[in-house]
Each structure stands twice: as C-alpha cells, then as structure tokens.
C-alpha cells in the first residue's frame, strides 16, 4: 500500500480527528501511485494515523476514511458504513426523508446521499470517492432495494478534482418528479433539475419552528425557492403569505406546492429580485407580522467573506424594517464560512442600524440527519434564527 509521511511541523488537527490532509503537510510519498488509490498515513516519526484516498490534483491531497489500520477499504467497508449511517438516522426518527450520508460527518468524505422516501440521490464530489460509486450503489441496492438511484454530480467542485460534471440514472430509469411528505405536508421534488439534490432537507426540522408564531399573521418570505417555508406558514395558520424568488421556475414549483396542499388562495409567489424588493418595500413602509429570509450561500471563498457579511447585514436590516413592532424575523444562513457567532454578530449589527430591539426565540443548526462534528467547520454550516423585533 502507498505510504505517506507527514511533516514534523504538521499540527495536531489531523491527529485530533480532522480527515483532510493538504499537499503542503506531506513530507514524503514513498511509492508511485495513481489518483484515487488508498494510502496509509503516518506522522513524521512513523506513527500510524489512518487510511484514505489520494489525489494529487486536489489541494486536499488525502481524505481519511478510517483510523483503524486493520480495516480494509473494500466493498464490505462501504456496505457497513452505509448501514451504520442508516441505523443512526433511524434512531433519530428520520425514516422517510433524510440525508443518509453527510460526507465527513459520516466518515465518508465528499459523499452525499439524500433519501427521498425510497428514491436516492448521490453526489460523489471527490475523485477518491467517485472511484467507489458502483460499490456504493450496490450497497444501497442491498440495504434498501430502492425504487431508483440518481446521481447529481453536475457541480463545479468536481472539476477541482479533475472530474467531469454529470448527472443521470444509477439504476433503471424512473420518473424523477416525485412527491414527498414533510411535517404533514406534501411537496414536489424534481430530482433531476432541482437545486443541489432536488430538495433542501436540512431545514425540515426548522420549518416546524413556525408553528405558533405565524397564526393569524401576514407573512413575507424572501428567497423562497419552492415555497416550503411559506407553505408551512400557511399550514400553521397564516392568513396571507407572499414569497419572493428570482427564479420563475422556482416560483412556479412553489405555486404547484401550494395548490397540492390546498393553500393556493393564501400563498402568492412573485418572481422578483428579493434584494431590490426588500429595499423598496422598506422605504415604502410596508409591514408584516413575520418576515422570513432564506438566501443562498453568499460565498464559498474566504477572500469574499467581507462581502458576504455585508450582504447578510443588508438583507436582515431591510427585513427588520418590514416587521411590525412585536413581529418576528426568521432568518437563515447556509454559508459555511459564516460561523454561528459571526452570524449572531451580523444580526446584532443589522438591528443596531435599523434601530430595532431583538429578543431571541430560537437559534438552531441544520436538522440532525446532517450531524455536526466538533472541529469540522464544514459540518456546522446552517444557522437558523428566530427573533422578536420591536
């Protein structure tokens, strides 16, 4: 097996559990190897650390799969890992829809598997895990006997690994437009063409947090995508709900979701630039009982973090100005580089500039089927905050 020795100056991050090894942390690779092969990793003084896949084309040259020297990386390894991930979700109560595998948090770096009832969507975002895709599909077949498996590898990050973007069936073809159930509601999911894997499961628990605060309320939702938060608001008793999104396809899907659940007359979805509308309506003095903000990630690069902070501050400031005294702001950030404390600081700055007083109702992360591992910032990416605004 390929043997990799780390530099003496390499910190304790890897020994303490982080699975990423960067190229500048390696002292020596003792064999000729091919991208995607499994390597054994050692400290500078030859203490075993773990086994992982290697790719010289990636800035993260090695991603660890196991710390057990006696564990072989083979078909049985991936079957056991997927079964363990499924058993974990079952214990938490996620039996219908869930993120079955959340990459590093499940010791399967750069592998994403979402379960929609008995359909599965896979992303293999690094070459080392992409090599094992047929084995992973076979394991899913054995564990679940699924109705269908689809890959959504049409993401730019694969190109950093020397991989092409692609999507398509990994099982017999099936209708990729399905309906799932969530919190007593139904939603259309477009597996082949929806964002990411077709649906945002990470907010499924947070959407229940609307249950009491939207009763009898006029609700505004910006960056609504396919209307899941907005339709939950209608379900929980809002008298009117307006959703804003820049994508007409998303708005049309949201309208279909509203009709599917019998809330067509309560929910309205407008295809507009939410940034511009929030600014315009706050100047016009429009007021709502509840304003919900769920924007896309503002940056994936540390170089642009200041712009992301400014963007989050701006939309939250505008959102606060649209809220009646004693109303609620429901706001989210999925930008991994904006960690929880920074996000709370941004909201506080926005409140100061808007001259608003806040009381925190709840502050949560993503749903528990997306586990957070201490020390791995990329697993702690979603911030979900509700505050009373006065």
Buried (B, 14 or more C-beta within 10 A) or exposed (E): EBBBBBEEEBEEBBBEBBBBBBEEBBBEBEEEBEBBBBBBBBBEEEEEBBBBBBBEEBEBBBBBBBBEEEBEBEBEBBBEBBEEBBEBBEEEEBEEBBBBBBBBBBBBBBBBBBBBBEBBBBBBBBBBBBBBBEBBBBBBBEBBEBBBBBBBBBBEBBEBBBBEEEBEEBBEEBEBEBEBEBBEBEBBBBBBEBBBBBBBBBBBBBBBBBBEBBEEBBBBBBBBBBBBBBBBBBBBBBBBBBBBBBBEEBBEBBBBBBEBBEBBEBBBBBBBEBBEBBBEBBEEEBBBBBBBBBBEEBBEEEEBBEEBBEBBBBBBBBBBBBBBEEBBBBBBBBBBBBBBEBBBEBBBBBBEBBEBEBEEBEBBBBBBBBBBBEEBEEBBBBBBBBBBBE
